[in-house]
Amino acid sequence: MPSAAPRPPRSQPATPGPGPAGGGVLPGVLRRRPALIGLCAALVTLLLAVAALLPLPFSVALPGETVDVQGRSGGEPVIRISGTGVREPEGELRMTTIQATGPDATVRLPDVVSGWFSDERAVMPRDAVYPVGRSPREIREYNAEQMTASQDAAAEAALALLDLTGQGIEVELTLRDVGGPSAGLLFALGIVNLLAGDGEGGDLTGGRVIAGTGTIGADGTVGPVGGVPLKTQAARRDGATVFLVPREECGDAAGGLPEGLRLIPVETLRGAVDALRALADGGPVPAC
């Protein structure tokens, strides 16, 4: 009989080899992996700790005080008018402020993060709050100069609106511990209301608490100021139901607007006066 063909040798299942070619992992790598993970975690922790301690170029701001410009500040009248009689106001015209960390204050990462997630604070670039490259003393002097220029422009704009320029009427404005130009619109409205009211024997406020913000030019032009969301909070906190805002900042003011506060956009002193008269009479009033 023919002999049977020899059987081929059985193939053995492949077994993983000791190195990468066999699909396995080197024992040394297994031992080093936890150490590498621990080292990376330590580096990340160190970087976060360093970042948390480094000063950052930001300011953290809060709603500040509000002042009725027809009343007193620091025991003195905010607006003094001589050369003619003045009215007794019925409502309030409140200028608004923010309270920001100082130009030399240290703001760190935790302050910035908590400010971003807060409805009562705002984080802003420091150079958006203070002039760049100036010392704290120079910034205080700059803000005082801005306030003085704003007061002069407010008086000029108000008297021009009432056709009282050159009539021998003198206006002096005093507001302690507040700098910058953002109270200009409210200064001008206060002067108008003390001298003429709504022009028909009534009060420009209609007996309401009116607040607002905005720079003022001698020609009556109203300009933007910044920090509006915080100022609306301050206004509502102090009883205001109406807030006058520069028109180009309507979007900022509307975001997070406190309940019960009505926005009225303005571009000029004349527009602000007309809007308040319409509000008192129940007529149509501009809205954001």
GUMARVO-944230 format. One record per residue (C-alpha): z, y, x; chain; residue number from 1. Coordinates in nm, 4 decimals. Layout:
# GUMARVO-944230
+----------+----------+----------+------+-----+
|       pz |       py |       px | unit | pos |
+----------+----------+----------+------+-----+
|        Z |        Y |        X |    A | NUM |
...
+----------+----------+----------+------+-----+
# end
This chain:
# GUMARVO-944230
+----------+----------+----------+------+-----+
|       pz |       py |       px | unit | pos |
+----------+----------+----------+------+-----+
|   0.0000 |   0.0000 |   0.0000 |    A |   1 |
|  -0.0679 |   0.3431 |   0.1176 |    A |   2 |
|   0.2371 |   0.5108 |   0.2456 |    A |   3 |
|   0.3838 |   0.7910 |   0.0358 |    A |   4 |
|   0.3221 |   1.1427 |   0.1593 |    A |   5 |
|   0.6272 |   1.2915 |   0.3191 |    A |   6 |
|   0.8234 |   1.5288 |   0.0984 |    A |   7 |
|   0.8298 |   1.8898 |   0.2101 |    A |   8 |
|   1.1686 |   2.0080 |   0.3176 |    A |   9 |
|   1.3742 |   2.1726 |   0.0485 |    A |  10 |
|   1.3718 |   2.5493 |   0.0658 |    A |  11 |
|   1.7160 |   2.6922 |   0.1061 |    A |  12 |
|   1.8193 |   2.9937 |  -0.0992 |    A |  13 |
|   1.8207 |   3.3092 |   0.1087 |    A |  14 |
|   2.1615 |   3.4312 |   0.1985 |    A |  15 |
|   2.2343 |   3.7939 |   0.2660 |    A |  16 |
|   2.2348 |   3.8682 |   0.6281 |    A |  17 |
|   2.4951 |   4.0644 |   0.8068 |    A |  18 |
|   2.2852 |   4.3831 |   0.8382 |    A |  19 |
|   2.0683 |   4.6179 |   0.6325 |    A |  20 |
|   1.7639 |   4.3861 |   0.6624 |    A |  21 |
|   1.9533 |   4.1225 |   0.4704 |    A |  22 |
|   2.0547 |   4.3658 |   0.1925 |    A |  23 |
|   2.4199 |   4.3752 |   0.2835 |    A |  24 |
|   2.6515 |   4.6567 |   0.3856 |    A |  25 |
|   2.8038 |   4.6761 |   0.7234 |    A |  26 |
|   3.1798 |   4.6294 |   0.7071 |    A |  27 |
|   3.2229 |   4.9355 |   0.9254 |    A |  28 |
|   3.0399 |   5.1483 |   0.6726 |    A |  29 |
|   3.2613 |   5.0157 |   0.3969 |    A |  30 |
|   3.5633 |   5.1148 |   0.5986 |    A |  31 |
|   3.4289 |   5.4632 |   0.6768 |    A |  32 |
|   3.3175 |   5.5580 |   0.3243 |    A |  33 |
|   3.6652 |   5.6439 |   0.1838 |    A |  34 |
|   3.7337 |   5.8457 |   0.4949 |    A |  35 |
|   3.4109 |   6.0429 |   0.4535 |    A |  36 |
|   3.4846 |   6.1094 |   0.0860 |    A |  37 |
|   3.8332 |   6.2258 |   0.1753 |    A |  38 |
|   3.6982 |   6.4556 |   0.4461 |    A |  39 |
|   3.4447 |   6.6115 |   0.2080 |    A |  40 |
|   3.7130 |   6.6650 |  -0.0564 |    A |  41 |
|   3.9374 |   6.8291 |   0.2013 |    A |  42 |
|   3.6568 |   7.0626 |   0.3124 |    A |  43 |
|   3.5779 |   7.1616 |  -0.0464 |    A |  44 |
|   3.9458 |   7.2270 |  -0.1131 |    A |  45 |
|   3.9692 |   7.4379 |   0.2021 |    A |  46 |
|   3.6621 |   7.6407 |   0.1074 |    A |  47 |
|   3.7977 |   7.7042 |  -0.2419 |    A |  48 |
|   4.1325 |   7.8084 |  -0.0996 |    A |  49 |
|   3.9655 |   8.0505 |   0.1410 |    A |  50 |
|   3.7429 |   8.1901 |  -0.1359 |    A |  51 |
|   4.0469 |   8.2411 |  -0.3585 |    A |  52 |
|   4.2125 |   8.4541 |  -0.0905 |    A |  53 |
|   3.9142 |   8.6660 |   0.0106 |    A |  54 |
|   3.8914 |   9.0164 |  -0.1420 |    A |  55 |
|   3.5845 |   9.0628 |  -0.3620 |    A |  56 |
|   3.3854 |   9.3831 |  -0.4352 |    A |  57 |
|   3.4845 |   9.3997 |  -0.8011 |    A |  58 |
|   3.7123 |   9.6023 |  -1.0247 |    A |  59 |
|   3.9022 |   9.4610 |  -1.3190 |    A |  60 |
|   3.9323 |   9.6998 |  -1.6134 |    A |  61 |
|   4.1434 |   9.7121 |  -1.9302 |    A |  62 |
|   4.1346 |   9.9320 |  -2.2409 |    A |  63 |
|   4.3001 |  10.2605 |  -2.1428 |    A |  64 |
|   4.4693 |  10.5413 |  -2.3297 |    A |  65 |
|   4.3108 |  10.7543 |  -2.5996 |    A |  66 |
|   4.3940 |  11.1201 |  -2.6576 |    A |  67 |
|   4.3309 |  11.3428 |  -2.9576 |    A |  68 |
|   4.1574 |  11.6371 |  -2.7939 |    A |  69 |
|   4.2805 |  11.8634 |  -3.0749 |    A |  70 |
|   4.6403 |  11.7765 |  -2.9881 |    A |  71 |
|   4.8528 |  11.7826 |  -2.6756 |    A |  72 |
|   4.8565 |  11.5937 |  -2.3480 |    A |  73 |
|   5.1503 |  11.6082 |  -2.1095 |    A |  74 |
|   5.3146 |  11.8634 |  -2.3374 |    A |  75 |
|   5.0209 |  12.1066 |  -2.3241 |    A |  76 |
|   4.7366 |  12.1653 |  -2.5704 |    A |  77 |
|   4.4210 |  11.9876 |  -2.4581 |    A |  78 |
|   4.2067 |  12.2741 |  -2.5937 |    A |  79 |
|   4.3157 |  12.6376 |  -2.5791 |    A |  80 |
|   4.0906 |  12.8948 |  -2.7446 |    A |  81 |
|   4.1436 |  13.2693 |  -2.7141 |    A |  82 |
|   3.9488 |  13.5639 |  -2.8519 |    A |  83 |
|   3.9318 |  13.4321 |  -3.2088 |    A |  84 |
|   4.1314 |  13.2346 |  -3.4618 |    A |  85 |
|   4.1315 |  12.8564 |  -3.4814 |    A |  86 |
|   4.1679 |  12.6067 |  -3.7644 |    A |  87 |
|   4.4407 |  12.3490 |  -3.8179 |    A |  88 |
|   4.2642 |  12.0118 |  -3.7859 |    A |  89 |
|   4.3130 |  11.7437 |  -4.0509 |    A |  90 |
|   4.1982 |  11.4311 |  -3.8669 |    A |  91 |
|   4.1788 |  11.3236 |  -3.5055 |    A |  92 |
|   3.9084 |  11.3283 |  -3.2395 |    A |  93 |
|   4.0123 |  11.0792 |  -2.9730 |    A |  94 |
|   3.8565 |  11.0577 |  -2.6310 |    A |  95 |
|   3.8807 |  10.7095 |  -2.4816 |    A |  96 |
|   3.9362 |  10.5717 |  -2.1332 |    A |  97 |
|   3.9475 |  10.2497 |  -1.9382 |    A |  98 |
|   4.2157 |  10.1526 |  -1.6884 |    A |  99 |
|   4.0567 |  10.0026 |  -1.3781 |    A | 100 |
|   4.2007 |   9.8638 |  -1.0570 |    A | 101 |
|   4.1973 |  10.1297 |  -0.7870 |    A | 102 |
|   3.9202 |  10.1703 |  -0.5298 |    A | 103 |
|   4.1446 |  10.0256 |  -0.2596 |    A | 104 |
|   4.2950 |   9.7477 |  -0.4740 |    A | 105 |
|   4.2468 |   9.3867 |  -0.3673 |    A | 106 |
|   4.0639 |   9.1780 |  -0.6284 |    A | 107 |
|   4.0381 |   8.8041 |  -0.5610 |    A | 108 |
|   3.8513 |   8.5131 |  -0.7156 |    A | 109 |
|   4.1251 |   8.4182 |  -0.9671 |    A | 110 |
|   4.1264 |   8.7784 |  -1.0964 |    A | 111 |
|   3.7485 |   8.7721 |  -1.1392 |    A | 112 |
|   3.7404 |   8.4323 |  -1.3107 |    A | 113 |
|   4.0221 |   8.5180 |  -1.5533 |    A | 114 |
|   3.8536 |   8.8506 |  -1.6302 |    A | 115 |
|   3.5240 |   8.6802 |  -1.7132 |    A | 116 |
|   3.6944 |   8.4607 |  -1.9719 |    A | 117 |
|   3.9074 |   8.7364 |  -2.1275 |    A | 118 |
|   3.8201 |   8.9459 |  -2.4327 |    A | 119 |
|   4.0627 |   9.2175 |  -2.3232 |    A | 120 |
|   3.9436 |   9.2656 |  -1.9662 |    A | 121 |
|   3.6135 |   9.3275 |  -1.7956 |    A | 122 |
|   3.4940 |   9.2576 |  -1.4428 |    A | 123 |
|   3.2570 |   9.5173 |  -1.3017 |    A | 124 |
|   3.1065 |   9.5781 |  -0.9576 |    A | 125 |
|   3.3307 |   9.8249 |  -0.7782 |    A | 126 |
|   3.0378 |  10.0552 |  -0.7042 |    A | 127 |
|   2.9752 |  10.0789 |  -1.0813 |    A | 128 |
|   3.3232 |  10.2291 |  -1.1205 |    A | 129 |
|   3.3710 |  10.4297 |  -0.8024 |    A | 130 |
|   3.1335 |  10.6185 |  -0.5715 |    A | 131 |
|   3.0299 |  10.4126 |  -0.2705 |    A | 132 |
|   3.1520 |  10.4996 |   0.0777 |    A | 133 |
|   3.4350 |  10.7345 |  -0.0210 |    A | 134 |
|   3.8063 |  10.7115 |   0.0448 |    A | 135 |
|   4.0548 |  10.6960 |  -0.2457 |    A | 136 |
|   4.1378 |  11.0625 |  -0.1914 |    A | 137 |
|   3.7708 |  11.1608 |  -0.1955 |    A | 138 |
|   3.7207 |  10.9579 |  -0.5146 |    A | 139 |
|   4.0102 |  11.1363 |  -0.6860 |    A | 140 |
|   3.8619 |  11.4709 |  -0.5862 |    A | 141 |
|   3.5185 |  11.3620 |  -0.7075 |    A | 142 |
|   3.6547 |  11.2511 |  -1.0459 |    A | 143 |
|   3.8432 |  11.5795 |  -1.0833 |    A | 144 |
|   3.5221 |  11.7716 |  -1.0108 |    A | 145 |
|   3.3369 |  11.5626 |  -1.2680 |    A | 146 |
|   3.6050 |  11.6356 |  -1.5277 |    A | 147 |
|   3.5903 |  12.0106 |  -1.4608 |    A | 148 |
|   3.2099 |  12.0141 |  -1.4873 |    A | 149 |
|   3.2326 |  11.8155 |  -1.8111 |    A | 150 |
|   3.4808 |  12.0627 |  -1.9600 |    A | 151 |
|   3.2639 |  12.3603 |  -1.8680 |    A | 152 |
|   2.9549 |  12.1961 |  -2.0174 |    A | 153 |
|   3.1452 |  12.1028 |  -2.3347 |    A | 154 |
|   3.2602 |  12.4602 |  -2.3908 |    A | 155 |
|   2.9121 |  12.5986 |  -2.3254 |    A | 156 |
|   2.7442 |  12.3459 |  -2.5565 |    A | 157 |
|   2.9946 |  12.3971 |  -2.8389 |    A | 158 |
|   2.9756 |  12.7774 |  -2.8327 |    A | 159 |
|   2.5955 |  12.7639 |  -2.8202 |    A | 160 |
|   2.5878 |  12.5300 |  -3.1209 |    A | 161 |
|   2.7986 |  12.7776 |  -3.3188 |    A | 162 |
|   2.5989 |  13.0805 |  -3.1984 |    A | 163 |
|   2.9116 |  13.2201 |  -3.0343 |    A | 164 |
|   2.7843 |  13.2483 |  -2.6784 |    A | 165 |
|   2.8797 |  13.5849 |  -2.5280 |    A | 166 |
|   3.1212 |  13.6695 |  -2.8118 |    A | 167 |
|   3.4255 |  13.7021 |  -2.5862 |    A | 168 |
|   3.5675 |  13.3626 |  -2.6780 |    A | 169 |
|   3.7366 |  13.1770 |  -2.3947 |    A | 170 |
|   3.7989 |  12.8045 |  -2.3915 |    A | 171 |
|   4.0386 |  12.6290 |  -2.1565 |    A | 172 |
|   4.0675 |  12.2512 |  -2.1450 |    A | 173 |
|   4.3502 |  12.0535 |  -1.9869 |    A | 174 |
|   4.3802 |  11.6763 |  -1.9729 |    A | 175 |
|   4.6248 |  11.5311 |  -1.7264 |    A | 176 |
|   4.5679 |  11.2174 |  -1.5200 |    A | 177 |
|   4.2131 |  11.1604 |  -1.6461 |    A | 178 |
|   3.9007 |  11.2084 |  -1.4382 |    A | 179 |
|   3.5284 |  11.1734 |  -1.4767 |    A | 180 |
|   3.2809 |  11.3185 |  -1.7280 |    A | 181 |
|   3.3068 |  11.0704 |  -2.0160 |    A | 182 |
|   3.5204 |  11.2901 |  -2.2449 |    A | 183 |
|   3.2551 |  11.5644 |  -2.2633 |    A | 184 |
|   3.1258 |  11.4798 |  -2.6122 |    A | 185 |
|   3.4743 |  11.4678 |  -2.7622 |    A | 186 |
|   3.5751 |  11.7945 |  -2.5919 |    A | 187 |
|   3.2725 |  11.9654 |  -2.7456 |    A | 188 |
|   3.3422 |  11.8212 |  -3.0917 |    A | 189 |
|   3.7042 |  11.9324 |  -3.0676 |    A | 190 |
|   3.5996 |  12.2885 |  -2.9901 |    A | 191 |
|   3.3513 |  12.2900 |  -3.2786 |    A | 192 |
|   3.6092 |  12.1554 |  -3.5225 |    A | 193 |
|   3.8827 |  12.3980 |  -3.4174 |    A | 194 |
|   3.6471 |  12.6936 |  -3.4531 |    A | 195 |
|   3.4330 |  12.6030 |  -3.7531 |    A | 196 |
|   3.5263 |  12.2657 |  -3.9007 |    A | 197 |
|   3.2350 |  12.1206 |  -4.0936 |    A | 198 |
|   3.0974 |  12.4700 |  -4.1560 |    A | 199 |
|   3.1854 |  12.4583 |  -4.5249 |    A | 200 |
|   3.5625 |  12.4979 |  -4.5155 |    A | 201 |
|   3.6395 |  12.1324 |  -4.4479 |    A | 202 |
|   3.7278 |  11.9289 |  -4.1438 |    A | 203 |
|   3.4592 |  11.7715 |  -3.9285 |    A | 204 |
|   3.6566 |  11.4469 |  -3.9223 |    A | 205 |
|   3.6915 |  11.4213 |  -4.2994 |    A | 206 |
|   4.0585 |  11.3418 |  -4.2313 |    A | 207 |
|   3.9661 |  11.0277 |  -4.0370 |    A | 208 |
|   4.0590 |  10.9121 |  -3.6894 |    A | 209 |
|   3.7319 |  10.9477 |  -3.4990 |    A | 210 |
|   3.6991 |  10.8194 |  -3.1438 |    A | 211 |
|   3.4111 |  10.8117 |  -2.9005 |    A | 212 |
|   3.2763 |  10.8596 |  -2.5539 |    A | 213 |
|   2.9810 |  11.0194 |  -2.3803 |    A | 214 |
|   2.8955 |  11.2802 |  -2.1235 |    A | 215 |
|   2.7748 |  11.6198 |  -2.2414 |    A | 216 |
|   2.5229 |  11.8581 |  -2.0907 |    A | 217 |
|   2.5330 |  12.2339 |  -2.1371 |    A | 218 |
|   2.2286 |  12.1912 |  -2.3625 |    A | 219 |
|   2.4205 |  11.9469 |  -2.5840 |    A | 220 |
|   2.2589 |  11.6276 |  -2.4544 |    A | 221 |
|   2.4856 |  11.3214 |  -2.4739 |    A | 222 |
|   2.4672 |  11.0681 |  -2.1894 |    A | 223 |
|   2.5961 |  10.7148 |  -2.1202 |    A | 224 |
|   2.9249 |  10.6410 |  -1.9501 |    A | 225 |
|   2.9948 |  10.2659 |  -1.9123 |    A | 226 |
|   3.2967 |  10.0584 |  -2.0133 |    A | 227 |
|   3.2164 |  10.1032 |  -2.3823 |    A | 228 |
|   3.3404 |   9.7604 |  -2.5065 |    A | 229 |
|   3.6857 |   9.8297 |  -2.3625 |    A | 230 |
|   3.6869 |  10.1805 |  -2.5093 |    A | 231 |
|   3.6118 |  10.0491 |  -2.8587 |    A | 232 |
|   3.9135 |   9.8200 |  -2.8251 |    A | 233 |
|   4.1325 |  10.1130 |  -2.7216 |    A | 234 |
|   3.9996 |  10.3213 |  -3.0100 |    A | 235 |
|   4.0718 |  10.0576 |  -3.2742 |    A | 236 |
|   4.4155 |   9.9900 |  -3.1248 |    A | 237 |
|   4.5009 |  10.3590 |  -3.1743 |    A | 238 |
|   4.3838 |  10.3743 |  -3.5344 |    A | 239 |
|   4.0202 |  10.4856 |  -3.5129 |    A | 240 |
|   3.7781 |  10.3684 |  -3.7819 |    A | 241 |
|   3.4679 |  10.5412 |  -3.6410 |    A | 242 |
|   3.3360 |  10.5360 |  -3.2857 |    A | 243 |
|   3.0690 |  10.7732 |  -3.1544 |    A | 244 |
|   2.8636 |  10.6066 |  -2.8821 |    A | 245 |
|   2.5653 |  10.7227 |  -2.6722 |    A | 246 |
|   2.2626 |  10.5656 |  -2.8390 |    A | 247 |
|   2.1484 |  10.3804 |  -2.5277 |    A | 248 |
|   2.4824 |  10.1989 |  -2.5147 |    A | 249 |
|   2.4683 |  10.0691 |  -2.8719 |    A | 250 |
|   2.4034 |   9.7139 |  -2.7536 |    A | 251 |
|   2.7076 |   9.7132 |  -2.5243 |    A | 252 |
|   2.9291 |   9.8616 |  -2.7930 |    A | 253 |
|   2.8199 |   9.6145 |  -3.0595 |    A | 254 |
|   2.9144 |   9.3137 |  -2.8469 |    A | 255 |
|   3.2724 |   9.2208 |  -2.9363 |    A | 256 |
|   3.3152 |   9.5229 |  -3.1649 |    A | 257 |
|   3.6675 |   9.5214 |  -3.3135 |    A | 258 |
|   3.6873 |   9.4577 |  -3.6855 |    A | 259 |
|   3.7183 |   9.7756 |  -3.8901 |    A | 260 |
|   3.5443 |  10.0018 |  -3.6386 |    A | 261 |
|   3.2117 |  10.1604 |  -3.7328 |    A | 262 |
|   2.9630 |  10.2609 |  -3.4650 |    A | 263 |
|   2.7620 |  10.5830 |  -3.4892 |    A | 264 |
|   2.4985 |  10.6339 |  -3.2174 |    A | 265 |
|   2.4425 |  10.9894 |  -3.0951 |    A | 266 |
|   2.2007 |  11.1580 |  -2.8577 |    A | 267 |
|   2.3034 |  11.5237 |  -2.8898 |    A | 268 |
|   2.6033 |  11.7306 |  -2.9926 |    A | 269 |
|   2.4051 |  11.8551 |  -3.2938 |    A | 270 |
|   2.3341 |  11.4956 |  -3.3934 |    A | 271 |
|   2.7021 |  11.4034 |  -3.3660 |    A | 272 |
|   2.8081 |  11.6987 |  -3.5822 |    A | 273 |
|   2.5420 |  11.6190 |  -3.8436 |    A | 274 |
|   2.6466 |  11.2529 |  -3.8501 |    A | 275 |
|   3.0131 |  11.3400 |  -3.9053 |    A | 276 |
|   2.9221 |  11.5832 |  -4.1831 |    A | 277 |
|   2.7110 |  11.3143 |  -4.3509 |    A | 278 |
|   2.9943 |  11.0647 |  -4.3145 |    A | 279 |
|   3.2394 |  11.3023 |  -4.4814 |    A | 280 |
|   2.9929 |  11.3695 |  -4.7651 |    A | 281 |
|   2.9089 |  11.0028 |  -4.8182 |    A | 282 |
|   2.5483 |  11.0481 |  -4.7049 |    A | 283 |
|   2.3328 |  10.8269 |  -4.4812 |    A | 284 |
|   2.4675 |  10.7944 |  -4.1292 |    A | 285 |
|   2.2898 |  10.6548 |  -3.8196 |    A | 286 |
|   2.3930 |  10.3041 |  -3.7167 |    A | 287 |
|   2.3492 |  10.0864 |  -3.4086 |    A | 288 |
+----------+----------+----------+------+-----+
# end
